Amino acid sequence: MVHPGRHIALFPVLLLILMVGCDAGLEPPEDEGQGTISGRITYLSPWPPAAELEDLRFIAMRFIPQDTTDFFRLNEMVISERLPTNVDVHEFTLTAAPAGTYFYAGVAQKYGEDLLAWRPVGLVETDGGLFTLSRDGSVHVEVVVDFDNPPIFPPE
């Protein structure tokens, strides 16, 4: 049988462990702010047949993807509206993008009906898509899309 006084003596120890384990308590994470990502996409190759081009979007990720299942990490990505097809050049602007470092960014093509049938077809031309967006700042990126020579995925 456990003595009731032992439970009372353990309470301050448990409370101390909980307090030491919490770094910010119940406070929300610090807001890093927002900025604007703009860019120009240049298309080099002939466009794929319409059956292989279900969707096309600019995507900037705050992580380096390991496989297509990482595309479910939506809260760590900025995704454009559908991009126009069969153009030589397209300019875009994404406002209210979370400030921070983006480790992988470029244009992705949805090439089939499968939910994970996405592949990169062009990356931001600096360090494989790496750039940093500051609070209230703006970043301009350049992407060259070559449907015949897509980037290696996942990145090495």
C-alpha positions as CSV (number, residue, x, y, z in Angstrom):
1,M,0.0,0.0,0.0
2,V,1.3,3.4,-1.0
3,H,1.2,6.1,1.7
4,P,-0.8,9.2,0.6
5,G,2.0,11.6,1.8
6,R,4.4,10.1,-0.8
7,H,2.1,11.4,-3.7
8,I,2.2,14.9,-2.2
9,A,6.0,14.8,-1.9
10,L,6.3,13.8,-5.6
11,F,4.1,16.6,-6.9
12,P,6.8,19.4,-6.5
13,V,9.4,17.2,-8.2
14,L,7.0,16.5,-11.1
15,L,6.1,20.2,-11.4
16,L,9.8,21.1,-11.5
17,I,10.5,18.6,-14.3
18,L,7.6,20.0,-16.3
19,M,8.8,23.6,-15.9
20,V,12.4,22.8,-16.9
21,G,11.2,20.8,-19.9
22,C,9.1,23.7,-21.3
23,D,11.1,26.4,-23.1
24,A,8.2,28.8,-24.1
25,G,5.3,27.4,-22.1
26,L,2.0,27.9,-23.9
27,E,3.2,30.9,-25.9
28,P,2.8,30.7,-29.7
29,P,6.1,30.5,-31.7
30,E,7.6,33.9,-32.6
31,D,6.2,35.4,-35.8
32,E,9.0,35.7,-38.3
33,G,7.0,38.0,-40.5
34,Q,6.3,37.9,-44.2
35,G,7.8,39.0,-47.4
36,T,7.3,38.8,-51.2
37,I,8.8,36.3,-53.6
38,S,8.8,37.3,-57.3
39,G,10.4,35.7,-60.2
40,R,10.7,35.0,-63.9
41,I,10.4,31.5,-65.4
42,T,11.9,30.9,-68.8
43,Y,10.9,27.7,-70.6
44,L,13.5,26.2,-72.9
45,S,12.2,23.0,-74.2
46,P,9.1,22.1,-76.3
47,W,6.1,21.8,-74.0
48,P,5.0,18.2,-73.1
49,P,1.7,16.9,-74.4
50,A,-1.3,18.2,-72.5
51,A,-1.9,14.6,-71.2
52,E,1.4,14.9,-69.3
53,L,0.8,18.4,-68.0
54,E,-2.1,18.3,-65.5
55,D,-0.7,21.3,-63.4
56,L,2.3,23.5,-63.2
57,R,3.3,25.6,-60.1
58,F,6.2,27.4,-58.5
59,I,6.9,25.8,-55.1
60,A,9.4,27.1,-52.4
61,M,10.1,24.6,-49.6
62,R,11.6,25.4,-46.2
63,F,13.2,22.0,-46.2
64,I,15.1,19.7,-48.6
65,P,12.7,17.1,-49.9
66,Q,13.6,13.4,-49.6
67,D,10.8,12.0,-51.7
68,T,7.4,13.0,-53.1
69,T,5.6,12.3,-49.8
70,D,7.3,15.4,-48.5
71,F,4.8,17.3,-50.7
72,F,2.3,16.8,-47.9
73,R,4.4,19.2,-45.6
74,L,2.2,22.0,-46.9
75,N,2.7,24.2,-43.9
76,E,6.4,24.4,-44.8
77,M,5.9,25.4,-48.4
78,V,4.8,28.4,-50.5
79,I,2.9,27.4,-53.6
80,S,1.8,29.6,-56.4
81,E,-1.5,29.5,-58.3
82,R,-1.5,27.4,-61.4
83,L,1.1,28.7,-63.9
84,P,0.2,29.4,-67.5
85,T,1.3,26.8,-70.1
86,N,2.7,27.1,-73.6
87,V,4.4,30.4,-72.9
88,D,8.1,31.3,-73.4
89,V,8.4,33.4,-70.2
90,H,6.2,34.0,-67.2
91,E,6.6,36.4,-64.3
92,F,5.0,35.8,-60.9
93,T,4.6,37.4,-57.5
94,L,3.8,35.6,-54.2
95,T,2.9,38.1,-51.4
96,A,2.6,37.2,-47.8
97,A,5.2,34.4,-48.0
98,P,6.6,33.5,-44.5
99,A,10.0,35.0,-43.9
100,G,12.9,32.6,-43.5
101,T,15.2,30.3,-45.5
102,Y,13.9,28.3,-48.4
103,F,16.1,25.3,-49.2
104,Y,14.5,24.0,-52.4
105,A,12.5,26.1,-54.9
106,G,11.5,25.9,-58.5
107,V,8.7,24.8,-60.9
108,A,7.0,21.5,-60.4
109,Q,4.9,19.6,-63.0
110,K,2.0,17.3,-62.2
111,Y,2.3,14.7,-64.9
112,G,-0.4,12.2,-63.9
113,E,-3.6,11.6,-62.0
114,D,-1.8,10.1,-59.0
115,L,-1.7,12.5,-56.0
116,L,2.1,12.2,-55.8
117,A,2.7,12.4,-59.6
118,W,4.7,15.6,-59.3
119,R,8.3,16.3,-60.4
120,P,10.6,19.3,-60.5
121,V,11.2,20.7,-64.0
122,G,13.3,23.7,-63.1
123,L,15.0,25.0,-60.0
124,V,15.8,28.5,-58.8
125,E,19.2,29.3,-60.3
126,T,21.0,30.0,-57.0
127,D,22.4,27.1,-55.0
128,G,19.8,24.6,-56.1
129,G,16.9,26.8,-55.0
130,L,18.3,28.2,-51.7
131,F,17.4,31.7,-50.7
132,T,16.4,33.7,-47.7
133,L,13.4,36.0,-47.4
134,S,13.6,38.7,-44.7
135,R,10.6,40.2,-42.8
136,D,8.9,42.8,-45.0
137,G,11.6,42.0,-47.7
138,S,11.4,40.8,-51.2
139,V,13.4,38.3,-53.2
140,H,13.5,37.9,-57.0
141,V,14.3,34.5,-58.4
142,E,15.1,33.2,-61.9
143,V,14.0,29.7,-62.9
144,V,14.8,28.0,-66.2
145,V,12.5,25.1,-67.1
146,D,13.7,22.4,-69.4
147,F,11.1,19.6,-69.6
148,D,13.6,17.4,-71.5
149,N,16.3,17.7,-68.7
150,P,14.5,18.0,-65.3
151,P,16.6,18.3,-62.1
152,I,17.5,15.1,-60.3
153,F,14.9,14.3,-57.6
154,P,15.3,13.9,-54.8
155,P,18.2,16.2,-54.6
156,E,21.6,14.8,-53.8
